[in-house]
Amino acid sequence: MKISVLGATGGTGQAIVKQALANGHYVKALVRRPEGLKVRHEKLEVFIGDARDPDIIETLMEGQDAVICSLGIPAAGTTRAEIDDSIKTDVCMVSTQLLFDAMPRHNVARIVLMSTHGAGSSNDGSDYCNWLRDLVKNRVYDKDDMEAFIAGSDASIKWTVIRNPAIYDGEKGRDYNVYTRITIDRSSKITYLDLADFAVSEVEEAQHVGQFLSITEPLDNKNFMASAEVAPTCR
Ligand SMILES: NC(=O)c1ccc[n+]([C@@H]2O[C@H](COP(=O)([O-])OP(=O)(O)OC[C@H]3O[C@@H](n4cnc5c(N)ncnc54)[C@H](OP(=O)(O)O)[C@@H]3O)[C@@H](O)[C@H]2O)c1
């Protein structure tokens, strides 16, 4: 397949680029800082630009089969004092609007987008969601806007949204699952490598089209695990 990856210098984005190339795909990667993407490969084409630029989105869609969007603004800390919440954060919403506008023109039907658990309908008023939303306000509001736009989008685009918990640098192949409903706590986590592997497999196999998925390794809280709803597969 020919896959465009946005956010390719991020922790998850780099892992997605590597996984897609390892699976034999051609990749167009969007970066702002080319030096931030360490991968070089004959099937990798790197584009420099801002994801809110309609022209670069148009270029990224030309000749492609699918998109994986791993854009975000790093929180850079775990306390409010460490996080600059004054930054205007609209990259997820604006880029998603541009992508959903451009995709039909280029016959690109499949897109997988990274969000965060606590955004949109996953905001269940739990301690985790309240903590997260208070901590990273603007970043999660951008994901809320993105998710609302996607939920109301045209059915011709086959989308899947992955709502991440904390992502960490661990090995691939850990025990994890995807859920349509789950209450999580701060023990929830997923490795960059498993997240990337899942995102690429979703593009390849389209198992969860039209779903907002929370992804996590098993939680410490057994009651939360017992009441969670595992996402059904489409085929
Ligand atoms: N990390 C976590 O624990 C966590 C938790 C919950 C949800 N998430 C979400 O999961 C996804 C992956 O997280 P991550 O930590 O791997 O992401 P990340 O390392 O923060 O990477 C974000 C990527 O977005 C790019 N980007 C930001 N604004 C851009 C713009 N205007 N134009 C083009 N590129 C732009 C960044 O480019 P630069 O390198 O140039 O800045 C970077 O490549 C993100 O959607 C994030 O919001 C992450």
The ligand as an SDF file (V2000), in Angstrom:
LIG
                    3D

 48 52  0  0  0  0  0  0  0  0999 V2000
    2.5270   10.7230   24.4350 N   0  0  0  0  0  0  0  0  0  0  0  0
    1.4780   10.3850   25.1640 C   0  0  0  0  0  0  0  0  0  0  0  0
    1.6260    9.8620   26.2960 O   0  0  0  0  0  0  0  0  0  0  0  0
    0.0910   10.6160   24.6240 C   0  0  0  0  0  0  0  0  0  0  0  0
   -1.0150   10.4080   25.4780 C   0  0  0  0  0  0  0  0  0  0  0  0
   -2.2920   10.5410   24.9560 C   0  0  0  0  0  0  0  0  0  0  0  0
   -2.4670   10.8730   23.6110 C   0  0  0  0  0  0  0  0  0  0  0  0
   -1.3710   11.0960   22.8340 N   0  0  0  0  0  0  0  0  0  0  0  0
   -1.5950   11.3920   21.4080 C   0  0  0  0  0  0  0  0  0  0  0  0
   -1.0660   10.2730   20.6850 O   0  0  0  0  0  0  0  0  0  0  0  0
   -0.4610   10.7340   19.4660 C   0  0  0  0  0  0  0  0  0  0  0  0
    0.9890   10.2970   19.4250 C   0  0  0  0  0  0  0  0  0  0  0  0
    1.6440   10.8520   20.5580 O   0  0  0  0  0  0  0  0  0  0  0  0
    3.2210   11.0930   20.5300 P   0  0  0  0  0  0  0  0  0  0  0  0
    3.6180   11.3650   21.9380 O   0  0  0  0  0  0  0  0  0  0  0  0
    3.8900   10.0230   19.7660 O   0  0  0  0  0  0  0  0  0  0  0  0
    3.2770   12.4390   19.6830 O   0  0  0  0  0  0  0  0  0  0  0  0
    4.4630   13.5450   19.6460 P   0  0  0  0  0  0  0  0  0  0  0  0
    5.7680   12.8620   19.9490 O   0  0  0  0  0  0  0  0  0  0  0  0
    4.0560   14.7110   20.4520 O   0  0  0  0  0  0  0  0  0  0  0  0
    4.4650   13.9250   18.0980 O   0  0  0  0  0  0  0  0  0  0  0  0
    3.5770   14.8550   17.5640 C   0  0  0  0  0  0  0  0  0  0  0  0
    3.9440   15.0700   16.1280 C   0  0  0  0  0  0  0  0  0  0  0  0
    3.0710   16.0830   15.5720 O   0  0  0  0  0  0  0  0  0  0  0  0
    3.8990   16.9730   14.8210 C   0  0  0  0  0  0  0  0  0  0  0  0
    3.2400   18.2700   14.6580 N   0  0  0  0  0  0  0  0  0  0  0  0
    2.6960   19.0640   15.6200 C   0  0  0  0  0  0  0  0  0  0  0  0
    2.1690   20.1820   15.0700 N   0  0  0  0  0  0  0  0  0  0  0  0
    2.4090   20.0900   13.7290 C   0  0  0  0  0  0  0  0  0  0  0  0
    2.1140   20.9080   12.6160 C   0  0  0  0  0  0  0  0  0  0  0  0
    1.4610   22.0790   12.7680 N   0  0  0  0  0  0  0  0  0  0  0  0
    2.4710   20.5040   11.3850 N   0  0  0  0  0  0  0  0  0  0  0  0
    3.1320   19.3280   11.1920 C   0  0  0  0  0  0  0  0  0  0  0  0
    3.4560   18.4930   12.2220 N   0  0  0  0  0  0  0  0  0  0  0  0
    3.0950   18.8800   13.4640 C   0  0  0  0  0  0  0  0  0  0  0  0
    5.1750   17.0550   15.6070 C   0  0  0  0  0  0  0  0  0  0  0  0
    6.1920   17.6150   14.8160 O   0  0  0  0  0  0  0  0  0  0  0  0
    7.5100   18.3040   15.4930 P   0  0  0  0  0  0  0  0  0  0  0  0
    8.4240   17.1590   15.8160 O   0  0  0  0  0  0  0  0  0  0  0  0
    8.0120   19.1950   14.4430 O   0  0  0  0  0  0  0  0  0  0  0  0
    7.0240   19.0430   16.7180 O   0  0  0  0  0  0  0  0  0  0  0  0
    5.3800   15.5640   15.9110 C   0  0  0  0  0  0  0  0  0  0  0  0
    5.9130   14.9120   14.7900 O   0  0  0  0  0  0  0  0  0  0  0  0
   -0.6900   12.2370   19.4160 C   0  0  0  0  0  0  0  0  0  0  0  0
   -1.8830   12.5010   18.7210 O   0  0  0  0  0  0  0  0  0  0  0  0
   -0.8500   12.6050   20.8880 C   0  0  0  0  0  0  0  0  0  0  0  0
   -1.6170   13.7860   21.0360 O   0  0  0  0  0  0  0  0  0  0  0  0
   -0.1150   10.9820   23.3070 C   0  0  0  0  0  0  0  0  0  0  0  0
  1  2  1  0
  2  3  2  0
  2  4  1  0
  4  5  1  0
  4 48  2  0
  5  6  2  0
  6  7  1  0
  7  8  2  0
  8  9  1  0
  8 48  1  0
  9 10  1  0
  9 46  1  0
 10 11  1  0
 11 12  1  0
 11 44  1  0
 12 13  1  0
 13 14  1  0
 14 15  2  0
 14 16  1  0
 14 17  1  0
 17 18  1  0
 18 19  2  0
 18 20  1  0
 18 21  1  0
 21 22  1  0
 22 23  1  0
 23 24  1  0
 23 42  1  0
 24 25  1  0
 25 26  1  0
 25 36  1  0
 26 27  1  0
 26 35  1  0
 27 28  2  0
 28 29  1  0
 29 30  1  0
 29 35  2  0
 30 31  1  0
 30 32  2  0
 32 33  1  0
 33 34  2  0
 34 35  1  0
 36 37  1  0
 36 42  1  0
 37 38  1  0
 38 39  2  0
 38 40  1  0
 38 41  1  0
 42 43  1  0
 44 45  1  0
 44 46  1  0
 46 47  1  0
M  CHG  2   8   1  16  -1
M  END
$$$$
